[in-house]
Amino acid sequence: MRRWRAAWSAVAAAALVGTGAAAGPAHAQDAGEIAGTVWVDKDQDRQPGEHEARRAGVTVTALQRATGERRTTRTDERGDFRFTGLPLGAYQVEADRTGYAALADRTWDVELTSGSPRAGQAWFPQQGGTLGGQVSVDADDDGARDATPERVAVTVHLWGRDLTGAEVRASTTTSDYGWYHFDALATGAYQVRAEVPQGYGLARPNAGAGSSGAHTDFDLLGAEATSLPVRFAETGSRYAAVDIGLVRGGGVAPEPVLVNAASGWCADQELPGGAVTTGVAAGDCHGGDNQRWRARWVEPDVAEFVDARTGFCLDQEFPGGRRTSGVGAYRCHGGANQRWRVSHDEQGGEPFTAVNLATGECLDQEYPTGTPTTGVGAYRCHGGANQSWVAR
């Protein structure tokens, strides 16, 4: 809690000229005022900087201690708020921080008196998420950022949904140094997509996954040049790096393969003898189209995985409406059992988990006795490596 009395100078009574009347006494103030600002304090200095995002439309509450009466207002486009005509007394002031972390005390204690009826700035610094990264040319095509990389101007689009369900969209262009960033993001899930310039293609993604190279590799996938989702929680890291790599030469990037983090095998729609089946297994990676899966995003963190060879969707099997642990590939129908919530921690490495929307179960390479099998199913999530996958 913070407490202060705002300095307020008394106004002297004006002399009455030419009337012979003496100046009357100054009247004490019987109403007070509280003002302040809510902003995203990116540099965490507790001072609202010129280029720091102000939070418009935030609900601010002033609670009068003696009576329990609450007054509310909303911040304007500059993040400023003001209460006027307040009865004198003690107040507790609080700004809503839904989706944001508080960088200072969540409430201010204010006392309005006849001598100090106006409170100074009630500042509410908050911390949002920042999603950003670097765009560079991978001259040697090794899937890792070069020591002195060439920069290219690229337009980057953000798509997300915050914890209130509000959709978030924004766009930016990289700086002269190849950097881009989106700031002041509320708790929620976000992804980025790049417009690949003519004459370039996407560099190989996630070449350093699972190693120290995870922070020097590239993160966009497939023909749509889209990242896996990044989630900002109420607590924990508020920064995520999504780097974009380009290679010279045009062409559409192939869809990624899904590599199991435990075995190193690829998820594969089975085509024995070239005949299409509904089976999905894990096998040696060979880069064929039946091992490549396009993530068709229906939400920033929910995708249908579509096989590049057949156009079939990855499906937790419900024969006759009966739930099973089987996973296959079937004609896409938009059902919840063909949709998977993708959870990916960019700070913790590249593997992701895919949770079926119909059952809440995780995509899993089966290890019934601790030995890998070719089976792929959906089972209760346990956080094991055989339920983690790398898109590359």
C-alpha positions in Angstrom: 0.0 0.0 0.0 1.1 3.6 -0.6 -0.2 6.7 1.3 0.3 10.3 0.6 -1.2 13.7 1.1 -1.1 15.8 -2.1 0.4 19.2 -1.7 -2.3 21.9 -2.3 -1.7 25.5 -1.8 -4.4 27.7 -0.3 -5.8 30.4 -2.6 -5.6 33.9 -1.0 -8.7 36.0 -0.9 -8.6 38.8 -3.5 -8.7 42.4 -2.1 -11.7 44.3 -2.9 -10.6 47.6 -4.5 -12.6 50.8 -4.1 -15.3 49.4 -1.9 -13.7 49.7 1.5 -14.8 46.1 2.3 -12.3 43.8 3.9 -11.4 40.4 2.3 -13.5 37.6 3.6 -12.0 34.3 4.9 -11.1 31.5 2.4 -13.7 28.7 2.4 -12.3 25.2 3.0 -12.7 22.7 0.2 -15.5 20.2 0.8 -14.9 18.0 -2.2 -11.8 16.3 -3.5 -10.2 14.8 -6.6 -8.1 11.8 -7.5 -6.2 11.4 -10.8 -3.7 8.9 -12.2 -2.4 6.9 -15.1 -2.4 3.2 -16.1 0.3 2.1 -18.5 2.5 -0.8 -19.6 5.9 -0.1 -18.0 8.2 -1.8 -20.5 11.4 -0.6 -18.9 10.1 -1.2 -15.4 11.2 2.2 -14.1 7.8 3.0 -12.6 7.6 6.2 -14.7 5.3 6.5 -17.7 7.7 6.9 -20.6 7.0 8.7 -23.8 6.9 5.5 -25.9 5.3 3.2 -23.4 1.8 2.0 -24.2 -1.0 3.6 -22.2 -3.9 1.4 -21.3 -7.2 2.8 -22.5 -10.6 1.6 -21.2 -9.2 0.2 -17.9 -11.7 0.2 -15.0 -10.5 2.1 -12.0 -12.3 1.9 -8.6 -12.2 4.4 -5.7 -13.5 2.9 -2.5 -14.4 5.3 0.3 -13.2 3.7 3.5 -15.8 5.3 5.9 -18.9 4.5 3.9 -17.9 1.6 1.7 -19.2 3.5 -1.3 -17.5 2.6 -4.6 -17.0 4.9 -7.6 -15.7 3.7 -10.9 -14.4 5.3 -14.1 -12.4 4.2 -17.1 -9.1 5.4 -18.4 -9.1 7.5 -21.6 -7.0 7.0 -24.7 -3.9 8.3 -22.8 -4.4 5.8 -19.9 -5.5 8.7 -17.6 -8.4 8.7 -15.2 -9.9 11.3 -12.9 -12.4 11.2 -10.1 -14.0 14.6 -9.1 -16.5 15.8 -6.6 -15.4 13.2 -4.0 -16.4 13.6 -0.4 -13.4 14.2 1.8 -11.9 11.2 3.6 -9.8 8.1 3.1 -10.0 6.1 -0.2 -8.5 3.0 -1.6 -7.9 3.2 -5.4 -7.4 0.2 -7.6 -6.9 -0.3 -11.4 -8.1 -3.5 -13.1 -5.1 -5.5 -14.2 -6.8 -8.5 -15.9 -4.2 -10.1 -18.2 -1.3 -8.0 -16.9 1.2 -8.3 -14.1 1.3 -5.5 -11.5 4.8 -3.9 -11.2 3.9 -1.9 -8.0 1.4 -2.1 -5.2 -2.0 -3.1 -6.6 -3.8 -0.4 -4.6 -3.2 3.2 -3.5 -4.4 4.6 -0.2 -5.4 8.2 -0.5 -6.6 10.7 2.1 -8.4 13.8 0.9 -8.6 16.6 3.5 -9.8 20.2 3.4 -6.1 21.2 3.3 -5.2 18.6 0.7 -8.3 17.9 -1.4 -6.5 16.8 -4.5 -4.4 13.6 -4.7 -1.4 13.6 -6.9 -0.8 11.0 -9.6 -1.9 7.6 -8.6 0.3 5.6 -11.0 -0.4 2.0 -11.9 2.5 0.5 -13.9 1.7 -2.8 -15.4 3.7 -5.4 -17.4 2.4 -6.9 -20.6 4.0 -9.5 -22.9 6.4 -8.7 -25.7 6.6 -11.0 -28.7 9.5 -10.1 -31.0 12.5 -11.4 -32.9 15.0 -10.9 -35.7 14.6 -11.3 -39.4 17.8 -12.3 -41.2 19.1 -14.2 -44.3 20.5 -17.6 -43.7 23.3 -17.3 -46.3 24.8 -20.8 -45.7 21.3 -22.5 -45.4 22.2 -24.3 -42.2 19.1 -23.3 -40.3 21.0 -21.1 -37.8 21.4 -17.4 -37.6 24.7 -16.2 -39.2 27.3 -14.3 -37.2 26.8 -11.2 -39.3 23.5 -11.8 -41.0 22.0 -9.8 -43.9 18.8 -7.9 -42.9 15.7 -7.8 -45.0 12.6 -5.6 -44.5 9.6 -7.9 -43.8 6.0 -7.2 -42.8 5.0 -9.3 -39.8 1.4 -9.9 -38.6 0.3 -10.8 -35.1 -2.8 -12.9 -34.3 -3.9 -13.7 -30.8 -6.7 -14.0 -28.3 -6.4 -12.8 -24.7 -7.8 -14.5 -21.6 -11.0 -12.5 -21.9 -11.6 -14.0 -25.4 -10.9 -10.8 -27.2 -9.2 -11.2 -30.6 -5.9 -9.3 -31.1 -4.5 -8.4 -34.5 -1.6 -6.1 -35.3 1.1 -5.7 -38.0 4.5 -4.1 -38.1 7.6 -3.9 -40.4 11.1 -4.8 -39.3 13.5 -2.1 -38.3 16.7 -1.2 -40.2 18.4 -3.7 -38.0 16.0 -6.5 -38.7 14.1 -6.5 -35.5 10.3 -6.5 -34.9 8.2 -6.5 -31.8 4.7 -6.4 -30.5 4.4 -5.0 -27.0 1.8 -4.6 -24.2 0.2 -8.1 -24.9 -2.2 -9.4 -22.3 -2.2 -12.9 -21.0 -3.2 -15.2 -23.8 -2.0 -17.1 -26.9 -0.4 -15.4 -29.9 1.3 -16.3 -33.2 3.0 -14.4 -35.9 3.0 -14.7 -39.7 5.5 -13.1 -42.1 5.0 -11.9 -45.6 8.0 -13.5 -47.4 9.6 -11.0 -49.8 9.8 -11.9 -53.5 13.0 -13.7 -54.3 13.2 -15.3 -50.9 12.0 -18.5 -49.2 11.8 -19.6 -45.6 14.9 -21.0 -43.9 14.7 -24.4 -42.4 12.8 -24.2 -39.1 13.9 -25.4 -35.6 17.2 -26.8 -36.7 18.6 -26.2 -33.2 15.6 -27.7 -31.3 16.5 -29.5 -28.1 20.0 -27.9 -27.9 21.6 -24.6 -27.2 20.9 -23.7 -30.8 17.2 -23.3 -29.9 17.8 -19.6 -29.5 19.7 -19.1 -32.8 17.4 -21.0 -35.1 14.3 -20.0 -37.0 10.7 -20.5 -36.1 8.3 -20.0 -39.0 6.7 -23.0 -40.6 5.3 -24.1 -44.0 3.7 -22.3 -46.9 1.9 -19.8 -44.7 5.1 -18.8 -42.9 3.4 -19.0 -39.5 4.9 -19.6 -36.0 3.7 -22.0 -33.4 1.7 -20.2 -30.7 3.3 -18.4 -27.8 1.4 -18.2 -24.5 1.8 -15.5 -21.9 0.7 -16.5 -18.5 -0.3 -14.4 -15.5 3.2 -15.1 -14.0 6.5 -16.1 -15.5 8.3 -14.8 -18.5 6.8 -11.9 -20.4 9.0 -12.1 -23.4 9.1 -14.6 -26.3 11.5 -14.6 -29.2 10.2 -15.8 -32.6 13.0 -15.4 -35.2 12.4 -15.4 -38.9 15.0 -16.9 -41.3 15.0 -16.4 -45.1 17.1 -18.0 -47.9 17.7 -16.6 -51.3 15.5 -18.0 -54.1 11.8 -18.2 -54.4 9.5 -21.1 -53.9 7.0 -22.2 -51.3 8.4 -23.7 -48.1 7.4 -27.4 -47.6 5.1 -28.2 -44.7 6.9 -29.4 -41.6 7.4 -33.0 -40.4 6.3 -33.8 -36.8 9.3 -35.4 -35.0 8.7 -37.2 -31.7 11.0 -35.7 -29.0 11.6 -39.1 -27.4 12.3 -41.3 -30.5 13.2 -38.9 -33.2 10.6 -40.7 -35.5 8.1 -38.9 -37.7 4.3 -39.0 -37.6 3.3 -40.7 -40.8 0.0 -41.4 -42.6 0.6 -44.9 -43.7 0.7 -45.6 -47.5 1.8 -49.2 -47.9 2.6 -49.8 -51.5 1.3 -46.3 -52.3 -2.2 -47.1 -51.2 -3.9 -44.6 -49.0 -5.0 -45.8 -45.5 -6.4 -44.1 -42.5 -3.5 -45.4 -40.3 -1.1 -43.0 -38.6 2.2 -44.3 -37.2 5.6 -43.2 -36.2 8.5 -44.2 -38.4 11.9 -43.3 -39.7 11.8 -39.8 -41.1 12.2 -39.7 -44.9 10.6 -36.3 -45.8 7.9 -37.7 -48.0 4.6 -35.8 -48.3 2.8 -38.3 -46.2 5.0 -37.3 -43.3 4.4 -33.6 -43.8 1.5 -31.9 -42.0 0.0 -28.4 -42.6 -1.2 -26.7 -39.5 -4.5 -25.1 -40.4 -5.1 -22.7 -37.6 -8.7 -22.2 -36.5 -7.6 -20.3 -33.3 -4.2 -18.8 -32.5 -3.5 -22.0 -30.5 -5.8 -24.5 -32.1 -5.0 -26.3 -35.4 -6.2 -29.1 -37.7 -3.1 -31.0 -38.9 -3.7 -31.8 -42.6 -1.5 -34.4 -44.3 0.3 -32.9 -47.3 -0.2 -36.1 -49.4 -3.8 -36.9 -48.9 -5.4 -33.8 -47.4 -6.8 -35.9 -44.5 -6.9 -34.6 -41.0 -5.3 -36.0 -37.9 -8.2 -37.5 -36.0 -8.7 -39.0 -32.5 -11.0 -41.9 -33.5 -14.6 -42.0 -32.3 -16.2 -44.9 -34.1 -19.9 -44.8 -33.6 -19.4 -41.8 -31.3 -17.3 -44.0 -28.9 -14.1 -42.5 -27.7 -10.9 -44.6 -28.3 -7.2 -44.0 -27.9 -6.7 -44.5 -31.6 -5.4 -41.8 -33.9 -5.8 -41.9 -37.6 -6.2 -39.6 -40.7 -9.6 -39.1 -42.1 -11.5 -36.6 -44.4 -11.6 -33.3 -42.6 -15.0 -32.5 -41.1 -14.2 -29.7 -38.5 -15.2 -31.8 -35.5 -13.5 -31.3 -32.1 -11.8 -34.7 -32.4 -9.9 -33.3 -35.4 -8.7 -30.2 -33.6 -5.7 -29.9 -31.4 -4.7 -27.3 -28.9 -1.0 -26.6 -29.3 1.1 -25.7 -26.3 4.6 -24.5 -27.0 7.1 -22.7 -24.7 9.5 -20.8 -26.9 11.7 -20.0 -23.9 11.9 -23.7 -22.9 12.9 -25.2 -26.3 11.0 -26.0 -29.4 8.9 -29.2 -28.6 5.1 -28.7 -28.4 2.2 -30.8 -27.2 -1.0 -31.3 -29.1 -4.1 -31.8 -26.9 -7.3 -33.1 -28.5 -10.2 -30.7 -28.1 -12.8 -33.4 -27.8 -11.0 -35.4 -25.1 -8.3 -33.3 -23.5 -5.8 -36.2 -24.3 -2.3 -35.7 -25.7 -0.9 -36.9 -29.0 1.4 -39.7 -28.0 4.0 -42.1 -29.5 3.2 -45.3 -27.7 5.9 -46.6 -25.3 3.9 -49.4 -23.5 7.0 -50.9 -21.7 9.4 -48.0 -22.1 10.4 -49.2 -25.6 9.2 -47.1 -28.6 6.7 -48.6 -30.9 5.3 -47.3 -34.2 1.9 -46.7 -32.6 0.5 -43.2 -32.3 -2.5 -42.6 -30.0 -4.1 -40.1 -27.7 -3.7 -40.6 -24.0 -3.9 -38.8 -20.7 -1.3 -36.0 -20.7 1.7 -36.7 -18.5 4.4 -34.4 -19.8 6.7 -37.2 -21.1 9.0 -36.7 -24.0 6.9 -39.2 -26.1 4.0 -36.7 -25.9 6.2 -33.9 -27.2 6.8 -33.1 -30.9 9.1 -30.9 -32.9 7.9 -29.3 -36.1 10.8 -29.0 -38.5 
